[in-house]
Amino acid sequence: MKAKRIKLFILFLIVSTNYFIFANLETVWPDQAMKRKISADLRHFLESYFSSWSKRDIEGYKSHFHESAVIIFIENGQVRRLQSLDAFIRDQGNFLSTATDFIVEQMTSFSADEDKKAATVSAQWVLMKGEKKQKGVDRFTIIRNLRGEWKIVSLVWYINE
């Protein structure tokens, strides 16, 4: 009888502890996540990111990244390129400086999950080079630095075939 009471008491402790821990967590269902408000400064950051590239403003483009950022290009389920910020910016600068056609990269849509410290963003884009169009996705992890500015710490990007 005493052992049964001890087991019930332990079960009560486990259940009540879990209740107090999990009762304070916010549950977000997929339909609620779509209704989350995106801060104006994050939206502005993303628009600035894409427009600086399209204006061929490589220093402005670089300013969107944290100095320790890692950039990964994936293709066919494999990492094709893993780059430091300096290598990525050098490659982007070379690409933009040698492009002779009209070239614009435009964000077509995005989804984001953010709080006061960080955000994850998936941005769909279209690259228009002359008459050609190419679609792709940038997936970012972005943090707020000490000055409250958004900075990209990781970027995984790929082209949609």
N, C-alpha and C positions, 0 to 999 in steps of 0.2 A: 504494500500500500504506500509506504514511504517512497519507494523507488518510482512509483507511478506519479506521485505528486511532484517529485523532483523533475521528472521528464516533462510533465505538463508545464511546470514553472519555466524550465529552460525553453520550451517551445514558445511560451508566452513572451519571454524576453526576446527571442529571435524575431518573432512576428512583429512585436511592438517596435523594436529597434529598426527593422526594415521599413515599417510604416513611417516613422519619423524621418528616416533618411530619404526615402523616395517620395514622400508626400510633398517635399519642398522642391523637387525637380520639376522643371517645365517640360511637359510633353508637347511636342510639335508634330502634328500629322502633316503629310505631304500637301494637302490642300491649304493648310495654314501657312506653311513655309512660303508658298507662292504669294501670300498676302502680306508678308513681311515688308516693312518699309525699308527702302534703300536710302542711305543718307545722301544728301545732295553733294557732299564733298567727294564721296566715293564715285558717284556717277560722273562728276566733273573730272576726277582723276582719270577714269577710263576714257572719256572723250578726249582729254588732253593727250593721253598716251597714244591713241590712234592718230590723232591729228598731227602731233609732232613728227611721227614717222612719215606721214604723207607729205608734210611740208619739207621733208628731208633735213629736219632740224635734229641732227644726231645727238648733239649735246642736250637739247631739250628732252629728247627721247631717253637718253641715258639717265637723266635726273629722276625718272620715275622708278629707278631700281635702287635697291640697297646695295652698298658696295660689295657685300658678300653673296649677292644673288647667284643662283645656279639656273641655267637655262638648258632645257632638254627638248630635242626634236625627236619625235617618235614616228615610225613608219612601219606598217605591216607587223605590228606587235613587237617591234624591237626598238631599242634606243639607238638611233642613228648618229646623234651628236649630243654630247654632254659638254657644256661650255661654261667657263667663267664669264663674268660680266664683261671684262675687257675683251676677251676673244669674240664674244657675241656682238658687242658694239662695233668692233673692227670689221667683222663680216657684214653686218647690216650697213655700215657706212660705205664699205666697198661696193655692195650691191646697189645702194641708192646713188652713189656717185657715178656709176657706170651705166645706169639705166637711162636710155635715150628716149624711151616712150613716156607718155603720160602715165603716172603710176600713183594709185591711191589705195590705201587699205582702210576700209570702213567697217566699224562694228555694226552688225545687223541686229543683234539681240544679246542679252546677257542675263544670267541669274547669279545671285550672290547671297551669301550668308555672312553677316558681319556682327561684331560687337564693338566695344570701345577700343579693343587692342588689336584685332586682326580681322581679316576677311578672306573668304575663299570665293573665287569668281570663275565662272565659265562664260567666256565671251565668244560668240560666233562672229566671223568676219568674212568679208569678201575682198579679195585683192583684184583690182582692175589695173591691168597693164596693157595699154593700148586698147585693142578690141577684145583682149582675152580677159576672162574672169576665172578666178580660182577661189574656192571656199575653204575655210579652215576654222580651227578652234584654238583659242588660248585659254589655258587653265592656270590661274594664278593663286598663289598664297601671298597675301599682302599684309604688312604690319603697319601700325602707326609708330613713327619714331618719337624721340623725346620732344620734338617740336610739334607733334600732333599731325605730321604729314604722312600720307600713305606712301609706302615704299614696297616694291615687289621683291620678295625674297626667293621665290621660285616661280618659274614659268615652264610649263610643259605645253608644247604646241605641236599641231599636226594639221595636215591638209586632208580635207574630205574629198575623196575621189568621186 
